[in-house]
Amino acid sequence: MIHPFGRKYTGPKSLPIDPTYGDSEGAKLQQAMLDGDWATTQMLLEAATEPEDLTFLVNVASQVAGCEDWLPEVARSASDPTLPLLVHGARAVVWAWEARTNTQAKYVGKERFAVFFERLARAEGCLQPVVRRAPDNVVAWYWLMKASRSRQRGVTETRRRFEEVASRCPGHLQAHQQMLQQLSRKWGGSHDEMHTFATTAMHKALAGSPLGMLVAEAHLERWLDFRTGLIDVRGRHQARAYIRSSNVLTALHEAADLSVRHPDYQRHPRTGPIVHGTFALAFSLAGDQAAAAEQFRLTDNVVTQFPWSYASGLNPARGFCRRQARAFARA
C-alpha cells in the first residue's frame, strides 16, 4: 500500500489510548483536573462556545480519577455551581461504570451493582440542578441521557432527554449515539428500532453530516449481538455472515456517501476519530479493505474505546492496529 505522499504506509504496531485525541486544549484540561486546578479547568470549559466542544472537554474531565473527591467542595463554594456540578455529574456517570465494568450484566455481582446505582444517583443529583438552572445546557442533558440508560429508566425517559438535546442542537453526535444505544436490543430495544433510528437520523441530517456514522454503529451492534448471544463458533459464524452480507455492505457505502465521503463533509478533530474509526471497523469486518483503509487514514492513528473495544475487548489498541495493518496490506 502506498501512502498518498509516496511513502510506503505500514501503520503502527502499537498505539496508546489518549482520551484527549491529541487535542492541546484537552491535554491542558486533563492536566488541570489532575492537579485539582479548578480555575484553569473553568477557564478552559468556559472558552468552549459550541456544544460539541464542551461535550468533548467535559468527557475528558470526566475520565480523571479522583476528581470526585474535590469537585463537591468546588460546587459548594462557587457563586454559580453550574459548571462544577456538570463536571461532577459527568464524572459520577463514568465512575459508576468503572465500578460496574462493561461486563455483561449476568456476570456483575450484587455489590458492584449497588455501587453502580449509588454513583448514578449521585450523578443525577448533580445534573438535575444544572438543567433546572440552565434548561438549555445541552451537555447536561446529554449526560442525563447516559444516566437514564445506565439506570434502566427506559426508552421513554431517555428519549425525552434526547429531545431536550436535539431541539437545541439537532446534529449532536454523542446524544444520537446514546439514543441508538438505548434502542439497541441489549438495552431493551430491538434491532428494528435501532436501525430505523439510525437511518432516519442520517436522512434527516444535512448532507455531509457525521450522523451517517450511526448506520455503521447499528450494524456493529447487531454484529456484536450475534457474538455475545452465542459465545462459541456458531456465534462467530453468524456474526461474520451478517456483517459480510451484501445488504450490510450496501448500507455502509450509502451511509459513507451521505456523510464522510460527501463533498460537504468537514472532519471535526474532536469527533473524527470515532466517526472514521466506526466506519473503518465496519468496513473491515464487512471485508471491504479498501474502504476501511480510506477511513483508517482519517483517524490520524487515534484509538478510541468505542468502537475498538468491540474489536478487541480489553485491548482496543490491538484491534485497531491489527485491522489497520490488514486494511493497508489488502487494499
N, C-alpha and C positions, 0 to 999 in steps of 0.2 A: 504494500500500500504506500502510495507516495503522498507526502504532505503537500497541501496547496502551494507552499512556498518552495517546493523542490526537494525537501529533505525526506528521508525515509521515516515514516511515522510508526513507531513501535508501541508507544504508550508506556506508562509507568507500571512497575510490578507491585508497588505498594503505595498507598496514599493515606494520610490522616483524615479523620473526620473533624472538620472545623465548623462549629455552629455559626461562625461569622461569615463563612463563604469567602474569606479573604478580604472582606469589606473593612476599610480603615475605620469608619465610624463605629461599626460593630465591634471591632477589636478594642477601640478606646472605651466603649461602653462596658464590654466584658471585663476589662481591667479595672475600671472604676467600681464595678459591682464586686469584684474580688477583693478590692481594697476597702469596701464599705464606704465609698466616697459618694454620698448621695448628691452633693452639689454638682459634681461633674455628670453624674447619671442624669439628673434632672435637666441640666443644660442640653445634653445630647438628645434626650427624648423630646424636649420642647422644641428643638430645632426641626423635628420631623413634621412636615406640613401635610404630607399625603398619608391616608390611612394605611396603605400597603407598607410604606416605610416605617410607620410607627409599629405596625404589626410585626415586621421583621425585627426591629430593635427590642421590643418587649419580649419576643421569643428568645432572643439572645440572652437578655437579662434573666428570663425565667429558668434558664439552664444552669445558673450559677449556684452551686450547692452552698448552703449555709446562710444565704441572704434572708431566708425565712426567719432567722433569729433576730435580725436587726431592723428589718423593714417595719414591723409593728410599731416600734418606737418612733421611727421617722414619720409614720402616718399620724400617730398621736400628737406629735409636737408641731406638725405642719399647719399653717393657717388655712391652706387648701390641701386636704389629704387625697384629692382625686388621683394624682399620679402615683404616689406610693401605694395606695390601695390597689390600683390597677396592676402594678408590677407584683405586689404581694399575692394578689388573686391568681395571676398567671403562674407564678412560682408554685402556689399551692396545688394547682392542677398537675403540673409537671411532677412535683414532689409526691403527689398521690400515686401517679403511675410508676414512680421509682419504687414505691413500696409494693405495688401490685405486680409489677413487671408486665411484659407483653405475652406472658404465658397464657395458654387457653384457660378459660375460667375454671374448667373442671380440675385443673391442676393447681389452683391457687387455694391456699389454706384459709381457714376462718380468721386467723389472726391477721393475715395480710389484708384480707378484705375489710376487716374492721378498721385498720389504719387507713386504708384506701378511702373509705367513705367518710371517715373523720376529717381527712385532709381536704376532700372535695367539699364538705360542708364549710370548712374554713375558707375555701376559695369563693363559694357563693356569698359568704359573709363579708368578703372584701368587695366583690364585683357588683353585687346588687346596689350598695350605696353609691357606687360610681355612676351607674345608669340612672339612678334617681336624681343625682346631682346634675348629670350631663347625659340626657337621653340620646344625644347624637354621637356619643362616644362609640364609634364602630368597633374599635379594638376590644373594648369591654364586652360588647355583645358577642363578638367572635369567641372570646374565652368563655363566656357563659354558654355558648353552644357546646364547646368541648366539655364543660362541666355537666351540662344536661345529658349529653350522650353517655358520659362516663358514669353518671348516677342512675342511668337507665330510666330517665324521665319519659322516654318515649318519643315517637316521631312528631306528634303534635306540638309538644313543648319545644323541641329542638327546632322545628320548622318556624314556630313563632319567633324565636330568637334570630333565626336566619333571616326572616323577613325584615327584622329591625336593621340588619346589616345591609341586605340587598336593596332596601328602599332608599338608603343613603349612599351606598357605594355598590352599584349593580355589578361591577366586574371584580369584586373582592374574591380573589382566587382561593385563599385559605378557607374562607367561610363556605364556599361552594364545595371544597374538599370535605369539610366537616359534615355538610348536609349529605353528601354522597355516602360517606361512611355510615351515617345514621340510617340511610336507606338500604345499606347492604344487608345480606341475609344474616351475617354474624351479629348484627346489632338489632335484629328484629324486623328488618325489612325483607325485601325479596330481590332476586336478580332483575326481574322486570322493572320494578320501581327504580332501582339503581340505574339501569341502562336508560330508562326513559328520562330520568332527571338529567343525566349526563348529556344525552343528545339534544334535549330541549334547551338546556343552558347554552350549549355550543351554538345552536341555530339562532337563539335569541341575541347572542352577543354580536358585537361588531366584528366584521371580517378582520382577521389578524389578531383576535383576542386569544390570550393563552388558555381560555376556558375549554378549548378543544382538547386539552390535556385530560379533562375529566373522562372522555371516552376511553382513552388508553388506561386510565386508572381503574375504570369499571371493569375492563377486560382483565386487568391484573388481579382484581379482587375475585373475579369468578374463577380464574386460573388457580389462585391460592385456595379457594374454597374446595376445589377438587383435591388438591394436595393434602389439605388438613382434614378433609372428610374421610379419606381413606389413606391412612399413613402406611402404605405398602406399595408394591409395584403397580397395583391396579389404579391407585390414585395418581401416580406419576404418569401412567399411560393416558388416563382420561384427561389430565391437565394438559399434557402435550398435544393430544388430539384436538382439544378445544382451542388452545391458543394458536395452533398452526392451521386451523380451518380457513378456507378461502373467505368466508364471511367476516371473520375477525380481521384478517389482513386487509380486506377491502375497507372495513370500518376505520382501521388505524390510518390508512392512507387518506381517507376522506377527512378525518379529523386533523391530520397534519397539514393537508392542503388548505383547510379553513383557518388554521391557526399558525403554527410555527413555520410553515412553508409559504404562507400567504405574503404577497408583496407589502402589505400594510403592517405585518408583524414587527414589533420592536422588542428585542430581547431586554428584559429588565435584570440587572445583575443580582438583585435580591430575590428573585423568583426563578430566574433562568435555570439554575442548577437542578431544581426539582422538576420544572416543566420539561426540559430536554432530557433529564435523566429518566423520567417516566416514559417518554416516547422511546428512548434508547433501549430500556429494558423490554418494553412491549414488543418492539420490532425484533430485538434479539431473540426473544422467546418464540416469536412467530416465524423465525427463520429467515427474515429479510435483513441480511447483514449489511448490505449497502445503505439501507435506510437507517439502520442502527448506528453505523459509523458516522453518518452525517449528523445525527443527534449527539453522539458522544463528543464530537469536536466542539459542539456548542455548550457543553457542560463546563469547559475550561478545567477539566480534571478535578472538579469539586464534587466530593462524595457526600451525599446526604443520607440520613437514616431512612427516610422514605424516598424512593421506593426500594433502596438497595438492601434493606433488611429482609424484604420479600425474597430476594435472590440468594441471600447467603446468611440468613438468621442472625447470629450474634456477631458476625464479621462482615458488615456491609461492604467495607472497602475491598475485601477479597472478591466478592461477587462483581463489583464494579470493574475491577482490574481484569479479571478473567474474561468477562463478557466484552469489555472494550478490546482486549487483545484479540479475541476471536473475531470480532467485527472487522477490525483493521486487517486481519490476516485473510479474511474470506471475502471482503467487499470487492 
